[in-house]
Amino acid sequence: MSAMLAIDTTTEACSVALTTASGVFTREAVVRRGHSQHVLDMVTAVLADAQTGLDRLTAIACCRGPGSFTGVRIGVGVAHGLALGADLPLVAVSTLATVAQGAYRACAAPRVMVAMDARMGEVYWGCFAIRDGRAALQGQERVSAPENVVLAGDESDWMGAGTGFAAYGEALAAATGCRLSRVDETCLPHARDCLTLAQAEYARTGGSAPETVVPVYLRDRVAAS
């Protein structure tokens, strides 16, 4: 397994995960502001825990969005800087896929519909099936009103995950019918799960040049805080 550092600042959750031959090291916190300082402190902490440096890693990974516009920019920007400074490839992972991966890690759900509160009466959403232990997108990631969410395929055993269910639970329940067997409205992305997905992507592609990785917002309107 490649030695890799993953960061996520795309929501109110801020987290870092590092995997090396010595194990997996993590830091996480829920913060409203100051993600840039928090994430850099976390990076320093996990590198110290693992007694390693960026120059001994294989790649950097980050959640690329969608999420908070500011948070997405911070996460991708910090990852850019770390990867460029250490001359490492960058692996960008969907925030929605990261939430789905976390739901699978916690509950072993075979199918996860992620809906994250996008404010302005909308949700960021996507449907994911678990394949070989990793969340795989079914269809496209979208932003829409919650009543316009559509589950992929015909299967009934879906788990709903994400803050969209806390904000628009009734509308999402009506849109998905009776096909959600359970819902966790507290699910937030975690760098540990970004790391799981990034490891597979790196094995497949070798990552990307940092300057080619861009944030994914899904819309160009800024949500009010």
PyMOL CGO cylinders between C-alpha atoms (Angstrom):
from pymol import cmd
from pymol.cgo import CYLINDER

trace = [
    CYLINDER, 0.00, 0.00, 0.00, 1.30, 3.43, -0.95, 0.3, 1, 1, 1, 1, 1, 1,
    CYLINDER, 1.30, 3.43, -0.95, 2.25, 5.91, 1.77, 0.3, 1, 1, 1, 1, 1, 1,
    CYLINDER, 2.25, 5.91, 1.77, -0.29, 8.68, 1.32, 0.3, 1, 1, 1, 1, 1, 1,
    CYLINDER, -0.29, 8.68, 1.32, -1.70, 11.72, 3.10, 0.3, 1, 1, 1, 1, 1, 1,
    CYLINDER, -1.70, 11.72, 3.10, -5.36, 12.69, 2.63, 0.3, 1, 1, 1, 1, 1, 1,
    CYLINDER, -5.36, 12.69, 2.63, -7.10, 15.89, 3.70, 0.3, 1, 1, 1, 1, 1, 1,
    CYLINDER, -7.10, 15.89, 3.70, -10.71, 17.05, 3.72, 0.3, 1, 1, 1, 1, 1, 1,
    CYLINDER, -10.71, 17.05, 3.72, -12.09, 20.51, 4.50, 0.3, 1, 1, 1, 1, 1, 1,
    CYLINDER, -12.09, 20.51, 4.50, -15.17, 20.48, 2.24, 0.3, 1, 1, 1, 1, 1, 1,
    CYLINDER, -15.17, 20.48, 2.24, -17.76, 20.71, 5.05, 0.3, 1, 1, 1, 1, 1, 1,
    CYLINDER, -17.76, 20.71, 5.05, -17.79, 21.77, 8.69, 0.3, 1, 1, 1, 1, 1, 1,
    CYLINDER, -17.79, 21.77, 8.69, -15.74, 18.64, 9.34, 0.3, 1, 1, 1, 1, 1, 1,
    CYLINDER, -15.74, 18.64, 9.34, -11.98, 19.01, 8.97, 0.3, 1, 1, 1, 1, 1, 1,
    CYLINDER, -11.98, 19.01, 8.97, -9.82, 15.89, 8.90, 0.3, 1, 1, 1, 1, 1, 1,
    CYLINDER, -9.82, 15.89, 8.90, -6.47, 14.44, 7.90, 0.3, 1, 1, 1, 1, 1, 1,
    CYLINDER, -6.47, 14.44, 7.90, -5.44, 10.81, 7.47, 0.3, 1, 1, 1, 1, 1, 1,
    CYLINDER, -5.44, 10.81, 7.47, -2.02, 9.37, 6.81, 0.3, 1, 1, 1, 1, 1, 1,
    CYLINDER, -2.02, 9.37, 6.81, -1.15, 5.80, 5.93, 0.3, 1, 1, 1, 1, 1, 1,
    CYLINDER, -1.15, 5.80, 5.93, 2.38, 4.41, 6.10, 0.3, 1, 1, 1, 1, 1, 1,
    CYLINDER, 2.38, 4.41, 6.10, 3.96, 1.05, 6.79, 0.3, 1, 1, 1, 1, 1, 1,
    CYLINDER, 3.96, 1.05, 6.79, 3.51, 1.87, 10.48, 0.3, 1, 1, 1, 1, 1, 1,
    CYLINDER, 3.51, 1.87, 10.48, -0.28, 2.19, 10.26, 0.3, 1, 1, 1, 1, 1, 1,
    CYLINDER, -0.28, 2.19, 10.26, -3.00, 4.80, 9.76, 0.3, 1, 1, 1, 1, 1, 1,
    CYLINDER, -3.00, 4.80, 9.76, -2.87, 8.08, 11.67, 0.3, 1, 1, 1, 1, 1, 1,
    CYLINDER, -2.87, 8.08, 11.67, -5.80, 10.51, 11.80, 0.3, 1, 1, 1, 1, 1, 1,
    CYLINDER, -5.80, 10.51, 11.80, -6.95, 13.83, 13.17, 0.3, 1, 1, 1, 1, 1, 1,
    CYLINDER, -6.95, 13.83, 13.17, -10.42, 15.30, 12.91, 0.3, 1, 1, 1, 1, 1, 1,
    CYLINDER, -10.42, 15.30, 12.91, -12.54, 18.12, 14.28, 0.3, 1, 1, 1, 1, 1, 1,
    CYLINDER, -12.54, 18.12, 14.28, -15.80, 19.87, 13.51, 0.3, 1, 1, 1, 1, 1, 1,
    CYLINDER, -15.80, 19.87, 13.51, -15.07, 23.56, 13.04, 0.3, 1, 1, 1, 1, 1, 1,
    CYLINDER, -15.07, 23.56, 13.04, -17.02, 26.48, 11.61, 0.3, 1, 1, 1, 1, 1, 1,
    CYLINDER, -17.02, 26.48, 11.61, -14.08, 28.58, 10.47, 0.3, 1, 1, 1, 1, 1, 1,
    CYLINDER, -14.08, 28.58, 10.47, -10.31, 28.50, 10.24, 0.3, 1, 1, 1, 1, 1, 1,
    CYLINDER, -10.31, 28.50, 10.24, -10.10, 25.29, 8.22, 0.3, 1, 1, 1, 1, 1, 1,
    CYLINDER, -10.10, 25.29, 8.22, -6.76, 26.28, 6.67, 0.3, 1, 1, 1, 1, 1, 1,
    CYLINDER, -6.76, 26.28, 6.67, -5.00, 26.59, 10.01, 0.3, 1, 1, 1, 1, 1, 1,
    CYLINDER, -5.00, 26.59, 10.01, -6.67, 23.51, 11.48, 0.3, 1, 1, 1, 1, 1, 1,
    CYLINDER, -6.67, 23.51, 11.48, -5.78, 21.29, 8.54, 0.3, 1, 1, 1, 1, 1, 1,
    CYLINDER, -5.78, 21.29, 8.54, -2.15, 22.38, 8.48, 0.3, 1, 1, 1, 1, 1, 1,
    CYLINDER, -2.15, 22.38, 8.48, -1.83, 21.71, 12.21, 0.3, 1, 1, 1, 1, 1, 1,
    CYLINDER, -1.83, 21.71, 12.21, -3.37, 18.29, 11.67, 0.3, 1, 1, 1, 1, 1, 1,
    CYLINDER, -3.37, 18.29, 11.67, -0.93, 17.50, 8.86, 0.3, 1, 1, 1, 1, 1, 1,
    CYLINDER, -0.93, 17.50, 8.86, 1.97, 18.38, 11.14, 0.3, 1, 1, 1, 1, 1, 1,
    CYLINDER, 1.97, 18.38, 11.14, 0.51, 16.20, 13.90, 0.3, 1, 1, 1, 1, 1, 1,
    CYLINDER, 0.51, 16.20, 13.90, -0.02, 13.04, 11.84, 0.3, 1, 1, 1, 1, 1, 1,
    CYLINDER, -0.02, 13.04, 11.84, 3.42, 13.32, 10.25, 0.3, 1, 1, 1, 1, 1, 1,
    CYLINDER, 3.42, 13.32, 10.25, 4.90, 13.58, 13.75, 0.3, 1, 1, 1, 1, 1, 1,
    CYLINDER, 4.90, 13.58, 13.75, 2.83, 10.60, 14.93, 0.3, 1, 1, 1, 1, 1, 1,
    CYLINDER, 2.83, 10.60, 14.93, 4.15, 8.51, 12.04, 0.3, 1, 1, 1, 1, 1, 1,
    CYLINDER, 4.15, 8.51, 12.04, 7.67, 9.90, 12.40, 0.3, 1, 1, 1, 1, 1, 1,
    CYLINDER, 7.67, 9.90, 12.40, 7.81, 10.66, 8.71, 0.3, 1, 1, 1, 1, 1, 1,
    CYLINDER, 7.81, 10.66, 8.71, 7.84, 13.57, 6.29, 0.3, 1, 1, 1, 1, 1, 1,
    CYLINDER, 7.84, 13.57, 6.29, 6.14, 14.57, 3.06, 0.3, 1, 1, 1, 1, 1, 1,
    CYLINDER, 6.14, 14.57, 3.06, 9.27, 13.62, 1.15, 0.3, 1, 1, 1, 1, 1, 1,
    CYLINDER, 9.27, 13.62, 1.15, 8.72, 9.98, 2.11, 0.3, 1, 1, 1, 1, 1, 1,
    CYLINDER, 8.72, 9.98, 2.11, 5.16, 9.79, 0.77, 0.3, 1, 1, 1, 1, 1, 1,
    CYLINDER, 5.16, 9.79, 0.77, 3.96, 8.50, -2.58, 0.3, 1, 1, 1, 1, 1, 1,
    CYLINDER, 3.96, 8.50, -2.58, 1.07, 10.92, -3.12, 0.3, 1, 1, 1, 1, 1, 1,
    CYLINDER, 1.07, 10.92, -3.12, -1.26, 13.49, -1.59, 0.3, 1, 1, 1, 1, 1, 1,
    CYLINDER, -1.26, 13.49, -1.59, -5.05, 13.06, -1.71, 0.3, 1, 1, 1, 1, 1, 1,
    CYLINDER, -5.05, 13.06, -1.71, -7.92, 15.44, -1.07, 0.3, 1, 1, 1, 1, 1, 1,
    CYLINDER, -7.92, 15.44, -1.07, -11.68, 15.72, -1.29, 0.3, 1, 1, 1, 1, 1, 1,
    CYLINDER, -11.68, 15.72, -1.29, -12.42, 17.94, -4.30, 0.3, 1, 1, 1, 1, 1, 1,
    CYLINDER, -12.42, 17.94, -4.30, -16.07, 18.76, -3.53, 0.3, 1, 1, 1, 1, 1, 1,
    CYLINDER, -16.07, 18.76, -3.53, -18.89, 19.38, -3.74, 0.3, 1, 1, 1, 1, 1, 1,
    CYLINDER, -18.89, 19.38, -3.74, -19.36, 21.12, -0.42, 0.3, 1, 1, 1, 1, 1, 1,
    CYLINDER, -19.36, 21.12, -0.42, -18.81, 24.52, 1.13, 0.3, 1, 1, 1, 1, 1, 1,
    CYLINDER, -18.81, 24.52, 1.13, -17.35, 26.77, -1.56, 0.3, 1, 1, 1, 1, 1, 1,
    CYLINDER, -17.35, 26.77, -1.56, -14.72, 28.13, 0.82, 0.3, 1, 1, 1, 1, 1, 1,
    CYLINDER, -14.72, 28.13, 0.82, -13.97, 24.72, 2.30, 0.3, 1, 1, 1, 1, 1, 1,
    CYLINDER, -13.97, 24.72, 2.30, -13.54, 23.11, -1.11, 0.3, 1, 1, 1, 1, 1, 1,
    CYLINDER, -13.54, 23.11, -1.11, -11.14, 25.85, -2.20, 0.3, 1, 1, 1, 1, 1, 1,
    CYLINDER, -11.14, 25.85, -2.20, -9.12, 25.55, 0.99, 0.3, 1, 1, 1, 1, 1, 1,
    CYLINDER, -9.12, 25.55, 0.99, -8.78, 21.78, 0.79, 0.3, 1, 1, 1, 1, 1, 1,
    CYLINDER, -8.78, 21.78, 0.79, -7.78, 21.67, -2.85, 0.3, 1, 1, 1, 1, 1, 1,
    CYLINDER, -7.78, 21.67, -2.85, -5.47, 24.65, -2.38, 0.3, 1, 1, 1, 1, 1, 1,
    CYLINDER, -5.47, 24.65, -2.38, -3.66, 23.15, 0.59, 0.3, 1, 1, 1, 1, 1, 1,
    CYLINDER, -3.66, 23.15, 0.59, -3.34, 19.83, -1.21, 0.3, 1, 1, 1, 1, 1, 1,
    CYLINDER, -3.34, 19.83, -1.21, -1.94, 21.64, -4.27, 0.3, 1, 1, 1, 1, 1, 1,
    CYLINDER, -1.94, 21.64, -4.27, 0.66, 23.35, -2.14, 0.3, 1, 1, 1, 1, 1, 1,
    CYLINDER, 0.66, 23.35, -2.14, 1.72, 20.22, -0.30, 0.3, 1, 1, 1, 1, 1, 1,
    CYLINDER, 1.72, 20.22, -0.30, 1.92, 18.15, -3.48, 0.3, 1, 1, 1, 1, 1, 1,
    CYLINDER, 1.92, 18.15, -3.48, 3.84, 20.78, -5.44, 0.3, 1, 1, 1, 1, 1, 1,
    CYLINDER, 3.84, 20.78, -5.44, 6.22, 21.42, -2.56, 0.3, 1, 1, 1, 1, 1, 1,
    CYLINDER, 6.22, 21.42, -2.56, 7.02, 17.73, -2.17, 0.3, 1, 1, 1, 1, 1, 1,
    CYLINDER, 7.02, 17.73, -2.17, 6.93, 16.99, -5.92, 0.3, 1, 1, 1, 1, 1, 1,
    CYLINDER, 6.93, 16.99, -5.92, 4.14, 14.44, -5.48, 0.3, 1, 1, 1, 1, 1, 1,
    CYLINDER, 4.14, 14.44, -5.48, 1.10, 13.52, -7.58, 0.3, 1, 1, 1, 1, 1, 1,
    CYLINDER, 1.10, 13.52, -7.58, -2.32, 14.57, -6.33, 0.3, 1, 1, 1, 1, 1, 1,
    CYLINDER, -2.32, 14.57, -6.33, -5.34, 12.28, -6.14, 0.3, 1, 1, 1, 1, 1, 1,
    CYLINDER, -5.34, 12.28, -6.14, -8.71, 14.05, -5.99, 0.3, 1, 1, 1, 1, 1, 1,
    CYLINDER, -8.71, 14.05, -5.99, -11.74, 12.22, -4.58, 0.3, 1, 1, 1, 1, 1, 1,
    CYLINDER, -11.74, 12.22, -4.58, -15.41, 13.16, -4.57, 0.3, 1, 1, 1, 1, 1, 1,
    CYLINDER, -15.41, 13.16, -4.57, -16.74, 14.41, -1.25, 0.3, 1, 1, 1, 1, 1, 1,
    CYLINDER, -16.74, 14.41, -1.25, -19.99, 12.52, -1.86, 0.3, 1, 1, 1, 1, 1, 1,
    CYLINDER, -19.99, 12.52, -1.86, -18.10, 9.29, -2.55, 0.3, 1, 1, 1, 1, 1, 1,
    CYLINDER, -18.10, 9.29, -2.55, -16.13, 9.86, 0.64, 0.3, 1, 1, 1, 1, 1, 1,
    CYLINDER, -16.13, 9.86, 0.64, -19.38, 10.12, 2.64, 0.3, 1, 1, 1, 1, 1, 1,
    CYLINDER, -19.38, 10.12, 2.64, -20.65, 6.93, 0.98, 0.3, 1, 1, 1, 1, 1, 1,
    CYLINDER, -20.65, 6.93, 0.98, -17.42, 5.16, 1.83, 0.3, 1, 1, 1, 1, 1, 1,
    CYLINDER, -17.42, 5.16, 1.83, -17.78, 6.25, 5.45, 0.3, 1, 1, 1, 1, 1, 1,
    CYLINDER, -17.78, 6.25, 5.45, -21.34, 4.93, 5.56, 0.3, 1, 1, 1, 1, 1, 1,
    CYLINDER, -21.34, 4.93, 5.56, -20.11, 1.61, 4.22, 0.3, 1, 1, 1, 1, 1, 1,
    CYLINDER, -20.11, 1.61, 4.22, -17.28, 1.51, 6.78, 0.3, 1, 1, 1, 1, 1, 1,
    CYLINDER, -17.28, 1.51, 6.78, -19.71, 2.18, 9.62, 0.3, 1, 1, 1, 1, 1, 1,
    CYLINDER, -19.71, 2.18, 9.62, -22.71, 0.12, 8.51, 0.3, 1, 1, 1, 1, 1, 1,
    CYLINDER, -22.71, 0.12, 8.51, -21.62, -2.19, 5.67, 0.3, 1, 1, 1, 1, 1, 1,
    CYLINDER, -21.62, -2.19, 5.67, -24.42, -0.74, 3.54, 0.3, 1, 1, 1, 1, 1, 1,
    CYLINDER, -24.42, -0.74, 3.54, -24.31, -2.22, 0.00, 0.3, 1, 1, 1, 1, 1, 1,
    CYLINDER, -24.31, -2.22, 0.00, -25.84, 0.89, -1.60, 0.3, 1, 1, 1, 1, 1, 1,
    CYLINDER, -25.84, 0.89, -1.60, -25.68, 4.47, -0.32, 0.3, 1, 1, 1, 1, 1, 1,
    CYLINDER, -25.68, 4.47, -0.32, -27.55, 7.53, -1.50, 0.3, 1, 1, 1, 1, 1, 1,
    CYLINDER, -27.55, 7.53, -1.50, -25.66, 10.58, -0.25, 0.3, 1, 1, 1, 1, 1, 1,
    CYLINDER, -25.66, 10.58, -0.25, -27.45, 13.90, 0.13, 0.3, 1, 1, 1, 1, 1, 1,
    CYLINDER, -27.45, 13.90, 0.13, -25.50, 16.83, 1.57, 0.3, 1, 1, 1, 1, 1, 1,
    CYLINDER, -25.50, 16.83, 1.57, -27.17, 20.10, 2.49, 0.3, 1, 1, 1, 1, 1, 1,
    CYLINDER, -27.17, 20.10, 2.49, -26.26, 22.60, -0.23, 0.3, 1, 1, 1, 1, 1, 1,
    CYLINDER, -26.26, 22.60, -0.23, -28.32, 25.43, 1.30, 0.3, 1, 1, 1, 1, 1, 1,
    CYLINDER, -28.32, 25.43, 1.30, -30.66, 27.54, -0.85, 0.3, 1, 1, 1, 1, 1, 1,
    CYLINDER, -30.66, 27.54, -0.85, -33.25, 24.73, -0.76, 0.3, 1, 1, 1, 1, 1, 1,
    CYLINDER, -33.25, 24.73, -0.76, -30.99, 22.23, -2.54, 0.3, 1, 1, 1, 1, 1, 1,
    CYLINDER, -30.99, 22.23, -2.54, -28.87, 19.15, -1.90, 0.3, 1, 1, 1, 1, 1, 1,
    CYLINDER, -28.87, 19.15, -1.90, -25.70, 17.81, -3.43, 0.3, 1, 1, 1, 1, 1, 1,
    CYLINDER, -25.70, 17.81, -3.43, -26.47, 14.16, -4.10, 0.3, 1, 1, 1, 1, 1, 1,
    CYLINDER, -26.47, 14.16, -4.10, -25.28, 10.97, -5.71, 0.3, 1, 1, 1, 1, 1, 1,
    CYLINDER, -25.28, 10.97, -5.71, -25.98, 7.23, -5.63, 0.3, 1, 1, 1, 1, 1, 1,
    CYLINDER, -25.98, 7.23, -5.63, -23.17, 4.78, -4.87, 0.3, 1, 1, 1, 1, 1, 1,
    CYLINDER, -23.17, 4.78, -4.87, -22.88, 0.99, -4.98, 0.3, 1, 1, 1, 1, 1, 1,
    CYLINDER, -22.88, 0.99, -4.98, -20.12, -0.74, -3.04, 0.3, 1, 1, 1, 1, 1, 1,
    CYLINDER, -20.12, -0.74, -3.04, -17.82, -2.70, -5.32, 0.3, 1, 1, 1, 1, 1, 1,
    CYLINDER, -17.82, -2.70, -5.32, -14.77, -4.50, -3.98, 0.3, 1, 1, 1, 1, 1, 1,
    CYLINDER, -14.77, -4.50, -3.98, -15.20, -2.59, -0.74, 0.3, 1, 1, 1, 1, 1, 1,
    CYLINDER, -15.20, -2.59, -0.74, -15.27, 0.86, -2.34, 0.3, 1, 1, 1, 1, 1, 1,
    CYLINDER, -15.27, 0.86, -2.34, -18.00, 3.32, -3.22, 0.3, 1, 1, 1, 1, 1, 1,
    CYLINDER, -18.00, 3.32, -3.22, -18.64, 3.51, -6.97, 0.3, 1, 1, 1, 1, 1, 1,
    CYLINDER, -18.64, 3.51, -6.97, -20.82, 6.25, -8.43, 0.3, 1, 1, 1, 1, 1, 1,
    CYLINDER, -20.82, 6.25, -8.43, -24.00, 5.18, -10.21, 0.3, 1, 1, 1, 1, 1, 1,
    CYLINDER, -24.00, 5.18, -10.21, -24.96, 7.81, -12.73, 0.3, 1, 1, 1, 1, 1, 1,
    CYLINDER, -24.96, 7.81, -12.73, -23.88, 11.38, -12.01, 0.3, 1, 1, 1, 1, 1, 1,
    CYLINDER, -23.88, 11.38, -12.01, -23.40, 13.64, -9.02, 0.3, 1, 1, 1, 1, 1, 1,
    CYLINDER, -23.40, 13.64, -9.02, -25.97, 16.42, -9.04, 0.3, 1, 1, 1, 1, 1, 1,
    CYLINDER, -25.97, 16.42, -9.04, -27.29, 19.45, -7.19, 0.3, 1, 1, 1, 1, 1, 1,
    CYLINDER, -27.29, 19.45, -7.19, -31.06, 19.86, -7.13, 0.3, 1, 1, 1, 1, 1, 1,
    CYLINDER, -31.06, 19.86, -7.13, -34.09, 20.44, -4.97, 0.3, 1, 1, 1, 1, 1, 1,
    CYLINDER, -34.09, 20.44, -4.97, -34.53, 17.42, -2.65, 0.3, 1, 1, 1, 1, 1, 1,
    CYLINDER, -34.53, 17.42, -2.65, -37.82, 16.44, -4.29, 0.3, 1, 1, 1, 1, 1, 1,
    CYLINDER, -37.82, 16.44, -4.29, -35.93, 15.87, -7.55, 0.3, 1, 1, 1, 1, 1, 1,
    CYLINDER, -35.93, 15.87, -7.55, -33.59, 13.22, -6.14, 0.3, 1, 1, 1, 1, 1, 1,
    CYLINDER, -33.59, 13.22, -6.14, -33.90, 9.85, -7.92, 0.3, 1, 1, 1, 1, 1, 1,
    CYLINDER, -33.90, 9.85, -7.92, -32.42, 6.57, -6.71, 0.3, 1, 1, 1, 1, 1, 1,
    CYLINDER, -32.42, 6.57, -6.71, -30.42, 4.56, -9.25, 0.3, 1, 1, 1, 1, 1, 1,
    CYLINDER, -30.42, 4.56, -9.25, -31.56, 1.09, -10.32, 0.3, 1, 1, 1, 1, 1, 1,
    CYLINDER, -31.56, 1.09, -10.32, -34.39, -0.98, -8.89, 0.3, 1, 1, 1, 1, 1, 1,
    CYLINDER, -34.39, -0.98, -8.89, -32.87, -2.22, -5.62, 0.3, 1, 1, 1, 1, 1, 1,
    CYLINDER, -32.87, -2.22, -5.62, -34.72, -1.45, -2.42, 0.3, 1, 1, 1, 1, 1, 1,
    CYLINDER, -34.72, -1.45, -2.42, -31.95, -1.85, 0.16, 0.3, 1, 1, 1, 1, 1, 1,
    CYLINDER, -31.95, -1.85, 0.16, -30.45, 1.65, 0.15, 0.3, 1, 1, 1, 1, 1, 1,
    CYLINDER, -30.45, 1.65, 0.15, -28.94, 3.62, 3.01, 0.3, 1, 1, 1, 1, 1, 1,
    CYLINDER, -28.94, 3.62, 3.01, -29.40, 7.37, 3.08, 0.3, 1, 1, 1, 1, 1, 1,
    CYLINDER, -29.40, 7.37, 3.08, -26.44, 9.34, 4.39, 0.3, 1, 1, 1, 1, 1, 1,
    CYLINDER, -26.44, 9.34, 4.39, -25.59, 12.99, 4.83, 0.3, 1, 1, 1, 1, 1, 1,
    CYLINDER, -25.59, 12.99, 4.83, -26.70, 16.31, 6.23, 0.3, 1, 1, 1, 1, 1, 1,
    CYLINDER, -26.70, 16.31, 6.23, -29.31, 16.74, 3.51, 0.3, 1, 1, 1, 1, 1, 1,
    CYLINDER, -29.31, 16.74, 3.51, -31.51, 14.32, 5.43, 0.3, 1, 1, 1, 1, 1, 1,
    CYLINDER, -31.51, 14.32, 5.43, -31.36, 16.53, 8.52, 0.3, 1, 1, 1, 1, 1, 1,
    CYLINDER, -31.36, 16.53, 8.52, -32.38, 19.57, 6.48, 0.3, 1, 1, 1, 1, 1, 1,
    CYLINDER, -32.38, 19.57, 6.48, -34.85, 18.01, 4.02, 0.3, 1, 1, 1, 1, 1, 1,
    CYLINDER, -34.85, 18.01, 4.02, -35.72, 14.61, 5.45, 0.3, 1, 1, 1, 1, 1, 1,
    CYLINDER, -35.72, 14.61, 5.45, -39.41, 14.62, 4.54, 0.3, 1, 1, 1, 1, 1, 1,
    CYLINDER, -39.41, 14.62, 4.54, -38.82, 15.73, 0.95, 0.3, 1, 1, 1, 1, 1, 1,
    CYLINDER, -38.82, 15.73, 0.95, -36.07, 13.16, 0.45, 0.3, 1, 1, 1, 1, 1, 1,
    CYLINDER, -36.07, 13.16, 0.45, -38.21, 10.41, 1.97, 0.3, 1, 1, 1, 1, 1, 1,
    CYLINDER, -38.21, 10.41, 1.97, -41.03, 11.28, -0.42, 0.3, 1, 1, 1, 1, 1, 1,
    CYLINDER, -41.03, 11.28, -0.42, -38.67, 11.36, -3.40, 0.3, 1, 1, 1, 1, 1, 1,
    CYLINDER, -38.67, 11.36, -3.40, -37.10, 7.98, -2.63, 0.3, 1, 1, 1, 1, 1, 1,
    CYLINDER, -37.10, 7.98, -2.63, -40.29, 6.21, -1.59, 0.3, 1, 1, 1, 1, 1, 1,
    CYLINDER, -40.29, 6.21, -1.59, -39.76, 3.22, 0.68, 0.3, 1, 1, 1, 1, 1, 1,
    CYLINDER, -39.76, 3.22, 0.68, -36.43, 2.21, -0.79, 0.3, 1, 1, 1, 1, 1, 1,
    CYLINDER, -36.43, 2.21, -0.79, -34.24, 3.59, 2.03, 0.3, 1, 1, 1, 1, 1, 1,
    CYLINDER, -34.24, 3.59, 2.03, -33.85, 0.95, 4.71, 0.3, 1, 1, 1, 1, 1, 1,
    CYLINDER, -33.85, 0.95, 4.71, -32.06, 3.36, 7.07, 0.3, 1, 1, 1, 1, 1, 1,
    CYLINDER, -32.06, 3.36, 7.07, -30.80, 6.92, 7.22, 0.3, 1, 1, 1, 1, 1, 1,
    CYLINDER, -30.80, 6.92, 7.22, -27.87, 8.56, 8.99, 0.3, 1, 1, 1, 1, 1, 1,
    CYLINDER, -27.87, 8.56, 8.99, -28.32, 12.31, 8.77, 0.3, 1, 1, 1, 1, 1, 1,
    CYLINDER, -28.32, 12.31, 8.77, -25.11, 12.99, 10.71, 0.3, 1, 1, 1, 1, 1, 1,
    CYLINDER, -25.11, 12.99, 10.71, -22.68, 11.53, 8.16, 0.3, 1, 1, 1, 1, 1, 1,
    CYLINDER, -22.68, 11.53, 8.16, -19.84, 13.88, 7.23, 0.3, 1, 1, 1, 1, 1, 1,
    CYLINDER, -19.84, 13.88, 7.23, -16.82, 13.18, 5.05, 0.3, 1, 1, 1, 1, 1, 1,
    CYLINDER, -16.82, 13.18, 5.05, -13.63, 11.92, 6.72, 0.3, 1, 1, 1, 1, 1, 1,
    CYLINDER, -13.63, 11.92, 6.72, -10.13, 11.86, 5.29, 0.3, 1, 1, 1, 1, 1, 1,
    CYLINDER, -10.13, 11.86, 5.29, -9.79, 8.20, 6.33, 0.3, 1, 1, 1, 1, 1, 1,
    CYLINDER, -9.79, 8.20, 6.33, -12.42, 7.30, 3.75, 0.3, 1, 1, 1, 1, 1, 1,
    CYLINDER, -12.42, 7.30, 3.75, -10.96, 9.67, 1.17, 0.3, 1, 1, 1, 1, 1, 1,
    CYLINDER, -10.96, 9.67, 1.17, -7.72, 7.77, 1.70, 0.3, 1, 1, 1, 1, 1, 1,
    CYLINDER, -7.72, 7.77, 1.70, -9.37, 4.41, 0.98, 0.3, 1, 1, 1, 1, 1, 1,
    CYLINDER, -9.37, 4.41, 0.98, -10.75, 5.66, -2.32, 0.3, 1, 1, 1, 1, 1, 1,
    CYLINDER, -10.75, 5.66, -2.32, -7.56, 7.53, -3.23, 0.3, 1, 1, 1, 1, 1, 1,
    CYLINDER, -7.56, 7.53, -3.23, -5.40, 4.44, -2.73, 0.3, 1, 1, 1, 1, 1, 1,
    CYLINDER, -5.40, 4.44, -2.73, -7.46, 2.58, -5.34, 0.3, 1, 1, 1, 1, 1, 1,
    CYLINDER, -7.46, 2.58, -5.34, -7.41, 5.54, -7.73, 0.3, 1, 1, 1, 1, 1, 1,
    CYLINDER, -7.41, 5.54, -7.73, -3.65, 5.92, -7.35, 0.3, 1, 1, 1, 1, 1, 1,
    CYLINDER, -3.65, 5.92, -7.35, -3.12, 2.22, -8.06, 0.3, 1, 1, 1, 1, 1, 1,
    CYLINDER, -3.12, 2.22, -8.06, -5.19, 2.62, -11.22, 0.3, 1, 1, 1, 1, 1, 1,
    CYLINDER, -5.19, 2.62, -11.22, -3.89, 5.94, -12.57, 0.3, 1, 1, 1, 1, 1, 1,
    CYLINDER, -3.89, 5.94, -12.57, -0.83, 7.02, -10.61, 0.3, 1, 1, 1, 1, 1, 1,
    CYLINDER, -0.83, 7.02, -10.61, -2.59, 10.26, -9.65, 0.3, 1, 1, 1, 1, 1, 1,
    CYLINDER, -2.59, 10.26, -9.65, -2.53, 13.60, -11.45, 0.3, 1, 1, 1, 1, 1, 1,
    CYLINDER, -2.53, 13.60, -11.45, -0.21, 16.57, -11.77, 0.3, 1, 1, 1, 1, 1, 1,
    CYLINDER, -0.21, 16.57, -11.77, -1.34, 18.92, -8.98, 0.3, 1, 1, 1, 1, 1, 1,
    CYLINDER, -1.34, 18.92, -8.98, -1.96, 21.84, -11.32, 0.3, 1, 1, 1, 1, 1, 1,
    CYLINDER, -1.96, 21.84, -11.32, -4.55, 19.82, -13.26, 0.3, 1, 1, 1, 1, 1, 1,
    CYLINDER, -4.55, 19.82, -13.26, -6.76, 19.17, -10.23, 0.3, 1, 1, 1, 1, 1, 1,
    CYLINDER, -6.76, 19.17, -10.23, -9.62, 21.64, -9.80, 0.3, 1, 1, 1, 1, 1, 1,
    CYLINDER, -9.62, 21.64, -9.80, -12.44, 21.98, -7.27, 0.3, 1, 1, 1, 1, 1, 1,
    CYLINDER, -12.44, 21.98, -7.27, -15.86, 20.56, -8.11, 0.3, 1, 1, 1, 1, 1, 1,
    CYLINDER, -15.86, 20.56, -8.11, -18.72, 22.79, -6.99, 0.3, 1, 1, 1, 1, 1, 1,
    CYLINDER, -18.72, 22.79, -6.99, -21.64, 21.41, -9.08, 0.3, 1, 1, 1, 1, 1, 1,
    CYLINDER, -21.64, 21.41, -9.08, -23.09, 24.92, -9.20, 0.3, 1, 1, 1, 1, 1, 1,
    CYLINDER, -23.09, 24.92, -9.20, -21.79, 28.45, -9.57, 0.3, 1, 1, 1, 1, 1, 1,
    CYLINDER, -21.79, 28.45, -9.57, -24.02, 30.17, -7.02, 0.3, 1, 1, 1, 1, 1, 1,
    CYLINDER, -24.02, 30.17, -7.02, -22.59, 30.80, -3.56, 0.3, 1, 1, 1, 1, 1, 1,
    CYLINDER, -22.59, 30.80, -3.56, -24.81, 29.58, -0.74, 0.3, 1, 1, 1, 1, 1, 1,
    CYLINDER, -24.81, 29.58, -0.74, -25.50, 31.95, 2.11, 0.3, 1, 1, 1, 1, 1, 1,
    CYLINDER, -25.50, 31.95, 2.11, -23.91, 30.91, 5.40, 0.3, 1, 1, 1, 1, 1, 1,
]
cmd.load_cgo(trace, "trace")
